Amino acid sequence: MIKNNTNVKTGKQSSKKNEVGQIRVIGGKWRGRKLPVVSEEGLRPTGDRMKETLFNWLMHDLTDANCLDLFAGSGALGFEAASRYAGSVTFIEKSKIAAITIKENIAKLSANNLIIFQMDALEYLNQKPSKPFDIIFIDPPFRKGLLGEVLIKLTAHSFAQKGSRIYIETEREAIIEDIPNDWFLIKEKNTGQVCHRLFEHG
């Protein structure tokens, strides 16, 4: 069971002074809404064009889905999923500033089916979830060697189940190891120096 003692508290200090831009929700009930993002090293929200492609891939899987946005950063993927009628989204983000901004954006949207935990993604994956996730977004910092351990922990603690979709975003030259034998690549696309892959848990 995931412990609930790491939920973000906004506190008195606003993150507004750290804002450098916005993300835009491109589909669903919040279509056109713009949400602030903060300046953090390694933060690179998925661009609108690729986001549209990804959510076209997932269009038949989103309604009422239980989603996990690991290494959430700006929260762009999780907010897009929620806008398209996902049942719930859990955001995991290590950066305090980025996590506070996600929490503030959840409040702006009055979205009580979204929750943010400020914690390390690998630490989160050490614990068994209360139930498996239907859709998992994995977008770790590039060139940090984190993905292999993420995949091992996801499998060891049953974060996915048969039929789950797992989206992985990496640097284009990355070689993905430790893909579980029962995951099948169903979509793949390169945009610039980034590779986007969607797997199905078989």
Solvent accessible surface area in square Angstrom, and as a share of the most:
residue,aa,sasa,rsa
1,M,161,0.72
2,I,26,0.13
3,K,136,0.58
4,N,102,0.52
5,N,126,0.64
6,T,43,0.25
7,N,60,0.31
8,V,9,0.05
9,K,174,0.74
10,T,47,0.27
11,G,60,0.57
12,K,211,0.89
13,Q,120,0.53
14,S,52,0.34
15,S,6,0.04
16,K,137,0.58
17,K,152,0.64
18,N,41,0.21
19,E,62,0.28
20,V,106,0.61
21,G,30,0.29
22,Q,115,0.51
23,I,13,0.07
24,R,97,0.36
25,V,3,0.02
26,I,23,0.12
27,G,8,0.08
28,G,37,0.36
29,K,101,0.43
30,W,31,0.11
31,R,181,0.66
32,G,41,0.39
33,R,99,0.36
34,K,118,0.50
35,L,1,0.00
36,P,15,0.10
37,V,13,0.08
38,V,3,0.02
39,S,62,0.40
40,E,59,0.27
41,E,181,0.81
42,G,54,0.52
43,L,44,0.22
44,R,72,0.26
45,P,55,0.35
46,T,12,0.07
47,G,45,0.43
48,D,56,0.29
49,R,202,0.74
50,M,10,0.04
51,K,4,0.01
52,E,94,0.42
53,T,27,0.16
54,L,0,0.00
55,F,0,0.00
56,N,80,0.41
57,W,48,0.17
58,L,0,0.00
59,M,116,0.52
60,H,163,0.73
61,D,44,0.23
62,L,4,0.02
63,T,96,0.56
64,D,112,0.58
65,A,4,0.03
66,N,18,0.09
67,C,0,0.00
68,L,0,0.00
69,D,4,0.02
70,L,0,0.00
71,F,35,0.15
72,A,10,0.08
73,G,11,0.11
74,S,10,0.07
75,G,0,0.00
76,A,6,0.04
77,L,8,0.04
78,G,0,0.00
79,F,0,0.00
80,E,0,0.00
81,A,0,0.00
82,A,1,0.01
83,S,0,0.00
84,R,50,0.18
85,Y,119,0.45
86,A,5,0.04
87,G,34,0.32
88,S,35,0.23
89,V,0,0.00
90,T,17,0.10
91,F,0,0.00
92,I,0,0.00
93,E,18,0.08
94,K,137,0.58
95,S,24,0.16
96,K,126,0.53
97,I,58,0.30
98,A,3,0.02
99,A,0,0.00
100,I,13,0.07
101,T,5,0.03
102,I,1,0.00
103,K,62,0.26
104,E,37,0.16
105,N,0,0.00
106,I,20,0.10
107,A,74,0.57
108,K,104,0.44
109,L,13,0.07
110,S,99,0.64
111,A,7,0.06
112,N,154,0.79
113,N,50,0.25
114,L,12,0.06
115,I,56,0.28
116,I,4,0.02
117,F,11,0.04
118,Q,62,0.27
119,M,17,0.07
120,D,45,0.23
121,A,5,0.04
122,L,28,0.14
123,E,88,0.39
124,Y,3,0.01
125,L,0,0.00
126,N,78,0.40
127,Q,39,0.17
128,K,113,0.48
129,P,10,0.06
130,S,82,0.53
131,K,121,0.51
132,P,46,0.29
133,F,11,0.05
134,D,50,0.26
135,I,1,0.00
136,I,0,0.00
137,F,0,0.00
138,I,0,0.00
139,D,23,0.12
140,P,7,0.04
141,P,54,0.34
142,F,37,0.16
143,R,158,0.58
144,K,133,0.57
145,G,76,0.73
146,L,47,0.24
147,L,22,0.11
148,G,22,0.22
149,E,81,0.36
150,V,0,0.00
151,L,0,0.00
152,I,97,0.49
153,K,32,0.13
154,L,2,0.01
155,T,73,0.43
156,A,71,0.55
157,H,53,0.24
158,S,49,0.32
159,F,0,0.00
160,A,12,0.10
161,Q,75,0.33
162,K,160,0.68
163,G,37,0.36
164,S,1,0.01
165,R,45,0.16
166,I,0,0.00
167,Y,0,0.00
168,I,0,0.00
169,E,5,0.02
170,T,5,0.03
171,E,22,0.10
172,R,119,0.44
173,E,103,0.46
174,A,26,0.20
175,I,150,0.76
176,I,32,0.16
177,E,119,0.53
178,D,73,0.38
179,I,49,0.25
180,P,18,0.11
181,N,151,0.77
182,D,59,0.30
183,W,15,0.05
184,F,113,0.47
185,L,85,0.42
186,I,68,0.35
187,K,91,0.39
188,E,88,0.39
189,K,76,0.32
190,N,63,0.32
191,T,48,0.28
192,G,52,0.50
193,Q,130,0.58
194,V,32,0.18
195,C,2,0.01
196,H,4,0.02
197,R,34,0.12
198,L,1,0.00
199,F,12,0.05
200,E,53,0.24
201,H,31,0.14
202,G,32,0.31
